[in-house]
Amino acid sequence: MIEWFGGTAQVFQILLPLFGLCVVLLAPKITDTNRARRYVAPAFGCWLALQLLIGLEEGTLVSFPDPFGFLVAVLLLLGFVVLMFRGLFAAWKTREASEFPSQ
């Protein structure tokens, strides 16, 4: 079954965004994440989907057609970058607002 996702090296690469997704989903129980979680969790989901797509391309189970697989990979990578920067921007604005409260 590990060969379906491209072997053990690819499975370990899949575990990294999965761990990040778990941390983001469990973080509100420890600290206040405000609105940044709304963007960072889907960003890690895009990264996980991208790693799964790459693993499936390298594996033995499913292979997507060339233009479709490449287009989906580019869109997932773009989604990850945009959502991650939007989440970091939201966290920065929240931190800035808490440092300088309105009088």
Secondary structure, DSSP 8 states (H G I E B T S, - for coil): -GGGGTSHHHHHHHHHHHHHHHHHHHGGGTS--TTHHHHHHHHHHHHHHHHHHHHHHHSSS----HHHHHHHHHHHHHHHHHHHHHHHHHHHHHHHHHHS---
